[in-house]
Structure formats: structure tokens, C-alpha cells
């Protein structure tokens, strides 16, 4: 007799479930990656130019120029 739910159908069903779950996981991974790299907003991390910061001693004496 032929069974209504054979092993071949089970294998095909499990393969489809795994394929769908991996594709959804890949989409979520892309979203998270875009969020952390800034691609979603179009602005990636840009380093700030190094600026000379006056020392506390200069601030106490009133001198604002840094050598």
C-alpha cells in the first residue's frame, strides 16, 4: 500500500523549510550589517580630523594658543 506521507515528501518539505529559514536569516543579517556600517542612512563612519586640544595648564593661565 502507498502511504499518504512518504519519506520523500518529508525530505522535500524539510528542504523547503530549511531553504526559507536560511533566506530569512540572510536578510536579517544584511539588515544588521547595514545598520552597524551605516549603509542604511548613507553615512559611514568618518574619522574626525585630529585637532590639537589645549592642555589644562594653558586654560588656567588664559593662553588659548597651542604650540
Protein Blocks (a to p, Z undefined) as FASTA:
>chain_A
ZZfbdfklmmmmmmmmmmmmmmmmmmmmmmmmmmmnopmnopacddddddddddfklmmn
opabdZZ
